[in-house]
Every structure is written in structure tokens, then in C-alpha cells.
Amino acid sequence: MEYRDSFPTRLQSFFTLPRNAWILTSTSALWSVGSVMANPYQYLYFAALGASPLLIGLLAAYGTGVTVLALLVGGYVADMWGRRRVIILFSWVSVASTLIYFAINNIFLILVPLTLASIASVYTPAFNAVMMDSIEPSDRIRGFSVFSAINTVPSVFAPTIGGLLMSNYGILYGIKFAYLGSALFGVIAVALRSRELGETYFASPGAKKSFLSYLKDSFASGIGAARRADNLVKRLLLYVTLAGIGTGLTAPYASVYVVDYLRISPVAYSIVVDLAGLTTVVLLVAVVFLVRRLGARKSILVASVAAPVSNMMFTQAKTMDELLEWGVTGAVTTALQTPSLSTIQAESIAQENRGKILAMFSILPSLVSLPSQVFAGFLYSSGSPVLPFIVSIIPFGFGALILYSIK
């Protein structure tokens, strides 16, 4: 009887986060209910609008290029303006982009929402910095795991909603309605975020600067902060850079490859995404105890090994069962890497440099993924649709070796 009485309390305590961390977690999860209806199928949407595989690669590279510029500014302003203002302003920009995705009707207009969505990445370093500012160092493994688990819950069911919309209305209009759902959930979530989120870092006021000055100062300050960081941070930056190459080769084409090349229905693919999401949620809760036992460094090493294995499985997949195996292996990578990497970053980066260095963790993989996305389009079109996934095993493998060298 005592165990029954205490279990809900223990469960509530496990999922409890500091106020600002909880506001970001809960609003992100609410927003994700809409966004994961559409996001897994974004490049399939581009194809439905008339984009060739090569053009999809070019569009992905363009979005990445704009994202890099946005992250440059974002890391700087997160430490110069404070966190809250950046998060709120650019969260609304992101919501606006989903509304425009819903409204457009040809491939040429795709540049408008793609640009806005990429610019919205300005708030990413500030968002990550608030999480690190809010969670106590001794509680980061649990805190980041809880954040990731709660945010992954919508991916257990919402992708199938997108799949059903495509099944009933066709790929083009099905994804349009999914983007509309993303916008509606985004408006609710960001309105709550605007009202409830507090500031965690009050920066000293500085002189007003032009946009070009922000870019220059952002890049210089980010590189400078990274160069002054310890060896562990530098190796992690190299690892995420190599992972960025692998992701650039694969991310734009997974849904297109499965639906157009393997001829697996959108609903069946959405079930794979759902089950991968469910596996991730379960593992993120269970992995807290594993990461605490192994340590964050060993956990991220295991995750880095799972990444190339997952891609090898994808290249061999021909049926739903084989795709499910790929999805589950990818879920293991996500569940182990997310809290481990965030914990190591929080422990290794001083608070006053978090915005700048966290921006570099996003900028460097984005920079290298830009040419790899274009190259992937060439491989997909001119070689074989499976080639980008085979080539991606190389950078993922080297990334695992880099982490293995960390003492």
C-alpha cells in the first residue's frame, strides 16, 4: 500500500522540471503535435509541388545556408540581448512559415516559407541556453531526458495523422492540411510561451549595430569562444560536424526514397515514424538510469556507433519490417545521444559563452551539410537512390572514432 501511494509521487518528481525549462518543454510538446504531422514529409511535399531530387537537394542546401546565418546571429544575441526576447520573437516567425507552407501552390514560392523557417533558427541557441541555465548541474541527465521524452511523445501518434491526411487527400493536399495543423498548434503554444516564459540571463546593454556587424561579430565571437574552449568541447564540435555531413546526405531523401522508390504507402511509412517515436520515448525515460551508470561520455559513444549501423540497415531495407528495424535503431541513437550531449555541453561551457558556443554546435554541422545535401541530390538522381545513404556511413563512422578517442 505504501508503494502504491508513493509511486505517483515518485513519477511526478521524475518528470518535474524548473519553471522556465517546463514552459519550454510543454509548449514545444504542444507545438510538436502539429509540427510532426508535416515535418517528416517536408521533402515529399517539395516533390509533390514538382521539385526534382536535385532541386530538393538545392532547396535543402539553401535552407541550411540561411540557417547558418541565423544561428550566427542567434548565438550572439542570446548572450547580448538575453534569452527570452529572442525565443519569443523568432518562435512567431516559425509559426508564420508554416502558414505560408499551407498557402503556397507552386515550387517557386517554396523559398518564402523555407527562408522564414530557416531565419527562425535564430532562437535555437537561446532556447538551449535557457534549458541549461534552468536545470541544476547534478540533475541535467534526468532533466534533458525528460525534456526529450515529453517532446517526442507527439511523434508516437501525430505522423500517422499526416499519413492518413495524405491517404485521404493525396500527398500534396494532405501535407498542406498537416501544415495548417502545425500552424494552429504553434499559435497556441507560442502564445502560452510568450505569457509564461521568464528571463534567465540579463545581459549588459550594448551599442546598436547593423545586421552585417552582427554577422561579423557573431562569427568572430563564436569561433573565439570555441577556440578557447577545452579539448572535450573541440572534439564534440568535430563529432557533430562529421554527423552533419551524414545527416545532410540522408535527411532530405528518407521519405522520398521510402514512398517513391520503395513504393511503401505514406500511411505505412508514418507507422514506422510513430513506432520509432514510441521507442524513443520509452528509451528516453529508461536511459536516464543507463546514462547515470555508464556516464554521459560512454553513452554518447554508444549512440555514435548506432548511427552508422542504422544507416546500413536502411540501405538494406525493402519491407515494412526492415524499415521498422531501422527506425528502432535510430531511436536508440536519439535516446542515448540527446541527454548525453546536452549534459556534456552544459558541464563544459561557461554560462556567459553558452549562446555563442551552442550556436557553433549548430552552425558547423549545418555548414558541412550544405554541400552534402547538394551532393546527395546528384547521387540520388545520377547514380542510385540508395547511394546517399551508403556514402553517409563514412562520416558517421569517423564521428564514432572521434568520440572513441575522448579520454
N, C-alpha and C positions, 0 to 999 in steps of 0.2 A: 504493500500500500504506500509505503514511504517512497518507493522508487517511482510509482505512478504519479505521485504528487510532485516529485522533483523533476521528472522528465520534461514537462512543458517549460519549466523554469530554465532548465539547462539548455533546451532548444532555443528559447528566446534569447538567452545570454550568448549563445553561439552566433546568432545572426544579428546581434546588436552592433551598431557602428556609431561613432561620434556624429553629431548632428549634421555638419556640413558634408561629411562623407556619405551619410544616409540620404541626404537631399539629392546629391548627385547620383547615387546608386538607384534610388527609387524612381527618379524622373527619367533616368536613362533606360531603366527596365520598361517603364510605361511607354516611352517613345519607341523602344525596340519592338513592342507588339505590332506597331505599324511598319517600322522600317524593315524588319526581316520578312515581311510579306513580299517585298520588292527587291531588296539588296542582293539576294543570291542570284537573281535573274537579270541584273542590270545589263550585262553584256549580251544576254539573249534578247533583251529589249532593243539594244542597238542594232542587232542583226535583223530583228523584226521590222525596224524602221528602214532597213535597206543597206546597212553597213556590211562591207565585205570583211573577212577575217583580218586582212592587212589594215583596213581602216579602223577596225576595232582596236588593233594594237596602237595605231597612231593616236586615236582618241584617248586611250588609256595613258599613253605617254604624255599627251598634252595635259590631262588632268593631274598627272603626277608632277609635271613641271610647275604648274600653278600651286599645287600643294606644297612643294618645296619652298617657294617664295612665301607662302602663307605661314609655314612653320618657322621660317627665319624670323619673320616679324613677330609671330606668336611667342616664341621663346623669349624675345627681348621685352615685349610689352608686358608679359606675365610678371617679370621682375621689376619693371619700371612703372607700370600703371597699378599693379595689384591684380589679383586673380579674378574677382567677381565680375567686374565690368567687361572684361574680355570674354568670359564664358557666356554671359547673358546676351551680349550684342551679337556674337557670331553663332550662337545657337539659333537665333531668329533667322540669320542668313541661311543656315542649313535647312530650316523649315521651308523658307521661300523657294529653295532649289527643288524640293520635292513637289511643290505645287506646280512649278514650271515643267518638270518632267511629265506630270499628268496632262498638262495643257498642250504640249508640242505635238506636231503631226508629221514632221519630216526630219531626216538625219542632219540637215544643216543647222537646225535650231538646237540640236543637242549641245552645242557649245555653250549656250546660255546657262542652263542648269548645271552643266558639268563644271563651268567656271565658278559659279556661286558655291557649289558643294565643295570645291577644292579650296576656295577662299575661306570657307567656314572652318577649315583646319587650323586657322589662327588660334582657336581656343583650346586645341588639344594639349599643348604644354601647360597652360594654366589649369586645365581640368586635372591633369595628372599631378600637378604640384599641389592642388588643394587636397587631393586624396593623401598625398604623402605628408602634407602639413598637419592633417587632421588625425591620422592614425598613429598611435604610440609605437615607437620602435620595436618594443617587445611583442607587439600584437599584429605586426604587419603581415605575417604569413596568413593568419586567420582572416584579417581584415581584407586583404586583396583577394583571397579565395572566395570570401562571402560576396564581395563586390562582383567578381566574375561570375559566380554561380547564379546570383539573382539576375544579372543582366543576360545570362544565357537561357534562362527559363523560357522567354518568348520563342526562342529558336526551336523549342520542343514541339510547338504546335503551329506557329504563325507561318512558316514556309509552306505548309500544306494548304493553308488558306490561299496563298499565292498560286500554288499548283492547281487548286480547284478553280480559281478565277480564270487561269489560262485554259483549263479544260473546258469550261463553260462558255467563255467569251473569245477564245483564241489567244495566242501568245501576246499580240500587240495590245489589245484592249484589256486583257486580263491583268497585264503588268501595269497598265495605266491606272486601273482601279486600285491596284496594290499601292501605287504611289499616292493616290488620293487618301487611302487609309493611313499611310505613313505621315502625310501632312496633317491630318486631323489629330492623330495621337501626338504628333510633335507639338502642335499648338497648345494642347492641354498640358503636356509635360513641361514645356519651356515657360508657360505662364506660371505654373507652380514653382519652377526653379527661380524665376525672376522675383517671386514674392518671398521665398523662404531662404534662399542661399545667402550666407554671410561671408564676410571677407576674412581671409586667414593670413594675409601678408600685406601690411601697409607700407608701400614703397615711398621713398622720398620723392617729392615733386621735382621734375626736371624740366629743362627748356624744351619748347616745342620744336619739332624737327620735321623736315619734309619726308615724303614716302621713301625717296631714294636714300636719304640719310638713315632712315630706319633699317632699310635693307643692308646697307653697308655696315652700320654699327651692329646689327643683329648677327650677321655672319661673322664679323671680326670678334665680337664678344663670345659667340658660341664656340668658335674654333679656339679662342684663347682659353676659355674655361675648360674645354676638353683637353687641351694640351697640358694644362696644369693639374688635371685630374690624375688619380693614381693609376697604376698599371692595370688593375682589375677593370676599371671603367673603360680604358682604352681597348682591352681585349673584348669586352662586351660590345663596344661600338663596332669592332671589326666583325664580330659574330653577326650582329643584326644587319650589317652591310651585306655580308655574304647571303644571309637569309633573304634579304631584299632582292637580290638577283634571282634566286629561286622562285620567290613569290611573283616577281614580275613576269617570269616565264610561264607561270601556270594560272594565276588568278583570273586574267581576262577570258580564259578559254575553257574553264572547267564545265560550266553549264552549257556552253555552245557545243563542246565535244560530246557531252553525255546525250543531249537532246537531238542535235543534228547529225552527229557521226555514229554514235552507238544506237540511235533510234529508240531511246528509252523515253517514255512519256514524261511530260512535266510533273504530273502527279506522282509518278514513281520516284522521280529524282527528288521531289520535295520530301517524300518519306525518308529518303536517305539523309537529307539535311536535318529533318526532325530527329531521327534516331541518333545522329551524331551529336545534336544539341542535347538530347536527353542523357547520352553517355557523358558528355562534358559536364553537365550539371551534377550528376551523381559523383563523378570523379573529383570535381572541384570541392565538394563537401568532404569526401573521404581523404583527398590528397593532403589536407591540412596536417593530418597526423603523420602521413608518409614523409612530407617535406620537413616536418619538425624532426623526424627521426634521421632522415638522410642529410638534411641541411639543404639550403637553397642552391648551393653551387652544384652538388651532385644531382639534384633534381633537374636543374636546367640542362645538365649534360645528358641525362636520360632523355629529356624532351628533344634535344638536338639530334640524337640518334634516331628517334622515332620519325622525324620529319622526312629524311630520305627514304626510309622504309615505307612510309605512307605513299610517297610518290611512285616507288617501284610497284606497289600494289595497284595503284591507279592505272599504270601503263599496261598492266595485265588484265584489268577488269573488262569483262564483256557482258556480265549479267548483273541483275539486281543484288544477288548475294555477294558477289565480288565487290560491288560498289559499297555495300554495307560494311564489309571488312575494311575498305579504305577509309570510310567515314569514321569508324570506331578508332582506328589507328590515329587518324588526325585529331580526334577528340582527346586521346591520351597526350599528344603533343601540347595541345592548348591547355589542358588542365594542369599539367606539370609546369609548363613554361610561364604562364601568366603570373601566378603569385610569386614564383621564384625570382623571375627577372625584376619584377617591381620591388620585391624586398631587397635584393642586392643593390638596385639603383638607389633606393631610399637610404640604405645604410652607407653608401659610398659617396653620395653627392651632398655637398653643403646646401642648406636651405636657400641661401642668397644666390646660388647658381643653379637651382633646380630647373627653373624655366628654360634657361639657356642650354644646359646640357641635355635635358629631356627633349628639347627641340632637335638637338643633333641626333638623338636616338631615332627620331622620325625622319629627319632630313637625309641622313646618309643612306639608309635603305631606299628612300624614295628616289634619290639621285641615281643610284645604280639600277633601280627598277625601270627607269625611264627608257634607256636604250634596250634593256632586256625585253620590255613589252613590245617594242617595235620589231626586235629580232624574232620574238615569238610569233608575231603575225606573219613574218616572212617564212619561218619554219612551217607553220600551220598551213599556209597557202601553197608554198612551193615544194615543200618536202612531204611530210605526212602529218596529219592532225595530232598524232601521238608524240611527235618529236619534241615539242617544247617541254613535255612532262619528263621525257627521258633525259634531256640535257639538264633539267633543273636538279637532278640527283647530284651533279658535280658540285655546285656551290653549297648545297645543303650538307653534303659530306665534308667539305672543307670547313664549314662552320662548326661541325661537331668536333673536328680535330682541334680547332682553336680553343674551344671550351675544355677539351681534354687536357690542354697544356696549362690551364689555370691551376695553380697550386693552392 
